[in-house]
Amino acid sequence: MVRIIFGIPRGEWSSEDGCFVGICPGLMFGGVLGPDEAKVYAELCQAVEEVIALMEAEGHRLPRYRQTELQWQGAPAIGAGGA
């Protein structure tokens, strides 16, 4: 089960890409692409869990979403070359 602390992972159809795109803004860049919406969402949830585990293992703070200001707060980007 995905722990929702940063936002809701979501998938939507992309006419530009011609497939479903699963994203989790505020936690990870990029996403999961594919023709099957349910499979894209399942793969996205797995990717989110892996990103969380990696961030925790490396001692990074997980991002927090401040709904009142609609801004992401927190952690550095994974793989951005910094700590």
N, CA, C and O atoms as a DFTB+ gen file, in Angstrom:
332 C
 N C O
     1  1       0.856      -1.190       0.000
     2  2       0.000       0.000       0.000
     3  2       0.890       1.236       0.000
     4  3       1.835       1.322       0.783
     5  1       0.599       2.169      -0.852
     6  2       1.354       3.419      -0.951
     7  2       0.970       4.323       0.208
     8  3      -0.212       4.538       0.476
     9  1       1.974       4.850       0.890
    10  2       1.727       5.812       1.955
    11  2       1.620       7.194       1.339
    12  3       2.600       7.709       0.801
    13  1       0.452       7.795       1.410
    14  2       0.231       9.088       0.762
    15  2       0.621      10.206       1.724
    16  3      -0.110      10.512       2.666
    17  1       1.771      10.804       1.478
    18  2       2.224      11.925       2.298
    19  2       2.608      13.100       1.422
    20  3       2.855      14.190       1.937
    21  1       2.665      12.916       0.143
    22  2       3.167      13.942      -0.764
    23  2       2.135      14.316      -1.800
    24  3       2.209      15.411      -2.356
    25  1       1.224      13.500      -2.070
    26  2       0.225      13.721      -3.097
    27  2      -0.283      12.375      -3.570
    28  3       0.209      11.334      -3.136
    29  1      -1.234      12.390      -4.430
    30  2      -1.845      11.145      -4.876
    31  2      -1.247      10.736      -6.216
    32  3      -1.309      11.495      -7.183
    33  1      -0.664       9.527      -6.277
    34  2      -0.213       9.044      -7.576
    35  2      -1.420       8.958      -8.507
    36  3      -2.500       8.539      -8.089
    37  1      -1.241       9.347      -9.748
    38  2      -2.383       9.316     -10.654
    39  2      -1.934       8.982     -12.069
    40  3      -0.784       9.194     -12.454
    41  1      -2.878       8.458     -12.816
    42  2      -2.625       8.150     -14.211
    43  2      -3.665       8.845     -15.068
    44  3      -4.819       8.992     -14.665
    45  1      -3.259       9.266     -16.234
    46  2      -4.202       9.891     -17.151
    47  2      -3.751       9.626     -18.583
    48  3      -2.575       9.370     -18.844
    49  1      -4.702       9.692     -19.495
    50  2      -4.402       9.470     -20.899
    51  2      -3.651      10.662     -21.469
    52  3      -4.023      11.810     -21.226
    53  1      -2.605      10.393     -22.221
    54  2      -1.839      11.445     -22.891
    55  2      -2.012      11.281     -24.391
    56  3      -1.522      10.315     -24.976
    57  1      -2.703      12.220     -25.010
    58  2      -2.857      12.192     -26.470
    59  2      -1.508      12.350     -27.153
    60  3      -1.254      11.752     -28.199
    61  1      -0.649      13.157     -26.555
    62  2       0.677      13.401     -27.120
    63  2       1.504      12.124     -27.159
    64  3       2.179      11.845     -28.150
    65  1       1.451      11.340     -26.067
    66  2       2.233      10.106     -25.991
    67  2       1.483       8.899     -26.542
    68  3       2.098       7.880     -26.856
    69  1       0.155       9.003     -26.663
    70  2      -0.648       7.894     -27.155
    71  2      -0.744       6.737     -26.179
    72  3      -0.884       5.583     -26.585
    73  1      -0.669       7.048     -24.885
    74  2      -0.750       6.013     -23.859
    75  2      -1.119       6.661     -22.521
    76  3      -1.244       7.882     -22.420
    77  1      -1.290       5.820     -21.501
    78  2      -1.534       6.332     -20.161
    79  2      -0.200       6.703     -19.534
    80  3       0.809       6.030     -19.749
    81  1      -0.204       7.772     -18.765
    82  2       0.983       8.255     -18.077
    83  2       0.664       8.306     -16.589
    84  3      -0.273       8.985     -16.169
    85  1       1.442       7.591     -15.803
    86  2       1.281       7.603     -14.351
    87  2       2.337       8.499     -13.743
    88  3       3.526       8.332     -14.012
    89  1       1.913       9.449     -12.923
    90  2       2.848      10.404     -12.322
    91  2       2.582      10.548     -10.833
    92  3       1.498      10.230     -10.344
    93  1       3.585      11.030     -10.129
    94  2       3.449      11.363      -8.715
    95  2       4.250      12.639      -8.468
    96  3       5.368      12.593      -7.955
    97  1       3.659      13.788      -8.844
    98  2       4.375      15.054      -8.707
    99  2       4.773      15.323      -7.264
   100  3       4.055      14.973      -6.328
   101  1       5.913      15.943      -7.108
   102  2       6.387      16.273      -5.782
   103  2       7.234      15.193      -5.161
   104  3       7.953      15.445      -4.195
   105  1       7.159      13.983      -5.705
   106  2       7.968      12.895      -5.174
   107  2       9.014      12.449      -6.179
   108  3      10.175      12.246      -5.823
   109  1       8.608      12.297      -7.434
   110  2       9.539      11.791      -8.436
   111  2       9.292      12.463      -9.777
   112  3       8.167      12.830     -10.117
   113  1      10.371      12.614     -10.525
   114  2      10.275      13.142     -11.874
   115  2       9.982      11.981     -12.812
   116  3      10.282      10.831     -12.494
   117  1       9.404      12.276     -13.950
   118  2       9.092      11.211     -14.886
   119  2       7.864      10.445     -14.428
   120  3       7.069      10.942     -13.630
   121  1       7.719       9.256     -14.929
   122  2       6.554       8.466     -14.580
   123  2       6.591       7.120     -15.246
   124  3       7.643       6.640     -15.667
   125  1       5.424       6.517     -15.335
   126  2       5.260       5.197     -15.919
   127  2       4.325       5.339     -17.111
   128  3       3.281       5.984     -17.014
   129  1       4.695       4.741     -18.225
   130  2       3.901       4.836     -19.446
   131  2       3.413       3.455     -19.867
   132  3       4.099       2.455     -19.655
   133  1       2.219       3.405     -20.468
   134  2       1.738       2.144     -21.009
   135  2       0.323       2.234     -21.533
   136  3      -0.378       3.209     -21.263
   137  1      -0.114       1.217     -22.290
   138  2      -1.444       1.227     -22.895
   139  2      -2.564       0.799     -21.950
   140  3      -3.734       1.061     -22.232
   141  1      -2.234       0.150     -20.843
   142  2      -3.231      -0.380     -19.909
   143  2      -3.250       0.474     -18.637
   144  3      -2.273       0.501     -17.889
   145  1      -4.363       1.167     -18.397
   146  2      -4.455       2.097     -17.275
   147  2      -4.202       1.421     -15.936
   148  3      -3.464       1.957     -15.109
   149  1      -4.795       0.258     -15.706
   150  2      -4.632      -0.436     -14.416
   151  2      -3.184      -0.870     -14.208
   152  3      -2.655      -0.758     -13.103
   153  1      -2.547      -1.362     -15.261
   154  2      -1.153      -1.794     -15.149
   155  2      -0.233      -0.605     -14.901
   156  3       0.700      -0.694     -14.103
   157  1      -0.494       0.507     -15.584
   158  2       0.306       1.716     -15.371
   159  2       0.196       2.159     -13.913
   160  3       1.202       2.497     -13.288
   161  1      -1.029       2.156     -13.369
   162  2      -1.212       2.586     -11.985
   163  2      -0.509       1.636     -11.015
   164  3       0.118       2.086     -10.056
   165  1      -0.609       0.330     -11.254
   166  2       0.056      -0.650     -10.388
   167  2       1.574      -0.456     -10.421
   168  3       2.231      -0.501      -9.381
   169  1       2.125      -0.242     -11.611
   170  2       3.560      -0.013     -11.739
   171  2       3.974       1.307     -11.097
   172  3       5.055       1.408     -10.516
   173  1       3.120       2.309     -11.202
   174  2       3.398       3.597     -10.573
   175  2       3.459       3.448      -9.055
   176  3       4.367       3.975      -8.412
   177  1       2.497       2.734      -8.487
   178  2       2.499       2.530      -7.030
   179  2       3.763       1.803      -6.581
   180  3       4.329       2.134      -5.540
   181  1       4.210       0.816      -7.355
   182  2       5.453       0.115      -7.031
   183  2       6.647       1.071      -7.110
   184  3       7.522       1.044      -6.244
   185  1       6.685       1.908      -8.137
   186  2       7.774       2.879      -8.279
   187  2       7.790       3.860      -7.114
   188  3       8.857       4.213      -6.612
   189  1       6.607       4.303      -6.683
   190  2       6.509       5.228      -5.546
   191  2       7.067       4.566      -4.289
   192  3       7.828       5.189      -3.549
   193  1       6.697       3.318      -4.042
   194  2       7.227       2.597      -2.875
   195  2       8.747       2.486      -2.939
   196  3       9.422       2.638      -1.921
   197  1       9.293       2.221      -4.128
   198  2      10.741       2.113      -4.289
   199  2      11.433       3.446      -4.047
   200  3      12.495       3.483      -3.425
   201  1      10.855       4.536      -4.523
   202  2      11.436       5.863      -4.291
   203  2      11.428       6.188      -2.800
   204  3      12.414       6.698      -2.268
   205  1      10.315       5.891      -2.126
   206  2      10.232       6.134      -0.681
   207  2      11.292       5.331       0.060
   208  3      11.980       5.866       0.929
   209  1      11.430       4.058      -0.276
   210  2      12.432       3.209       0.386
   211  2      13.837       3.747       0.160
   212  3      14.648       3.765       1.086
   213  1      14.137       4.186      -1.060
   214  2      15.454       4.735      -1.367
   215  2      15.709       6.023      -0.590
   216  3      16.789       6.212      -0.030
   217  1      14.715       6.903      -0.558
   218  2      14.878       8.157       0.178
   219  2      15.104       7.896       1.661
   220  3      15.974       8.513       2.275
   221  1      14.327       6.985       2.238
   222  2      14.491       6.661       3.657
   223  2      15.856       6.044       3.920
   224  3      16.501       6.378       4.914
   225  1      16.308       5.144       3.041
   226  2      17.606       4.492       3.210
   227  2      18.754       5.494       3.135
   228  3      19.775       5.326       3.803
   229  1      18.585       6.534       2.323
   230  2      19.628       7.555       2.171
   231  2      19.474       8.710       3.152
   232  3      20.259       9.658       3.123
   233  1      18.468       8.636       4.017
   234  2      18.289       9.661       5.042
   235  2      17.659      10.955       4.565
   236  3      17.739      11.969       5.259
   237  1      17.024      10.946       3.379
   238  2      16.354      12.146       2.877
   239  2      14.992      12.301       3.537
   240  3      14.328      11.321       3.873
   241  1      14.593      13.555       3.716
   242  2      13.236      13.832       4.195
   243  2      12.258      13.584       3.054
   244  3      12.546      13.900       1.900
   245  1      11.124      13.026       3.377
   246  2      10.079      12.854       2.379
   247  2       9.329      14.170       2.238
   248  3       9.138      14.882       3.224
   249  1       8.902      14.500       1.024
   250  2       8.196      15.769       0.822
   251  2       6.838      15.782       1.505
   252  3       6.191      14.745       1.655
   253  1       6.427      16.944       1.907
   254  2       5.103      17.139       2.525
   255  2       4.327      18.103       1.644
   256  3       4.881      19.070       1.122
   257  1       3.073      17.836       1.490
   258  2       2.228      18.680       0.655
   259  2       1.435      19.612       1.543
   260  3       0.732      19.167       2.451
   261  1       1.546      20.919       1.282
   262  2       0.786      21.905       2.046
   263  2      -0.402      22.318       1.203
   264  3      -0.276      23.135       0.291
   265  1      -1.564      21.745       1.517
   266  2      -2.749      21.964       0.704
   267  2      -3.191      23.418       0.661
   268  3      -3.685      23.872      -0.371
   269  1      -3.033      24.148       1.731
   270  2      -3.521      25.512       1.757
   271  2      -2.762      26.423       0.794
   272  3      -3.327      27.377       0.259
   273  1      -1.481      26.125       0.576
   274  2      -0.683      26.949      -0.315
   275  2      -0.413      26.279      -1.648
   276  3       0.196      26.884      -2.530
   277  1      -0.859      25.030      -1.811
   278  2      -0.657      24.280      -3.047
   279  2       0.808      24.268      -3.468
   280  3       1.137      24.486      -4.634
   281  1       1.679      24.009      -2.497
   282  2       3.108      23.940      -2.780
   283  2       3.670      22.657      -2.182
   284  3       3.205      22.169      -1.151
   285  1       4.682      22.128      -2.860
   286  2       5.395      20.966      -2.336
   287  2       6.504      21.466      -1.433
   288  3       7.161      22.461      -1.740
   289  1       6.713      20.781      -0.323
   290  2       7.750      21.152       0.617
   291  2       8.619      19.936       0.864
   292  3       8.101      18.833       1.038
   293  1       9.928      20.114       0.882
   294  2      10.724      19.006       1.385
   295  2      11.903      18.540       0.594
   296  3      12.807      19.317       0.286
   297  1      11.900      17.277       0.264
   298  2      13.074      16.498      -0.103
   299  2      13.719      16.901      -1.417
   300  3      13.063      17.430      -2.315
   301  1      15.014      16.641      -1.513
   302  2      15.720      16.873      -2.766
   303  2      15.308      15.814      -3.795
   304  3      14.778      14.762      -3.437
   305  1      15.552      16.100      -5.045
   306  2      15.225      15.152      -6.111
   307  2      16.193      13.984      -6.081
   308  3      17.395      14.174      -5.895
   309  1      15.684      12.790      -6.260
   310  2      16.524      11.586      -6.349
   311  2      17.322      11.667      -7.645
   312  3      16.787      12.037      -8.690
   313  1      18.593      11.322      -7.571
   314  2      19.421      11.291      -8.776
   315  2      19.792      12.661      -9.319
   316  3      20.226      12.774     -10.465
   317  1      19.628      13.705      -8.512
   318  2      19.930      15.052      -8.985
   319  2      21.396      15.410      -8.768
   320  3      21.816      16.536      -9.034
   321  1      22.166      14.444      -8.286
   322  2      23.588      14.685      -8.116
   323  2      23.931      15.438      -6.842
   324  3      25.065      15.891      -6.687
   325  1      22.997      15.580      -5.943
   326  2      23.271      16.279      -4.693
   327  2      22.763      15.503      -3.519
   328  3      22.153      14.444      -3.669
   329  1      23.017      16.037      -2.339
   330  2      22.572      15.350      -1.129
   331  2      21.249      15.905      -0.677
   332  3      20.704      15.456       0.331
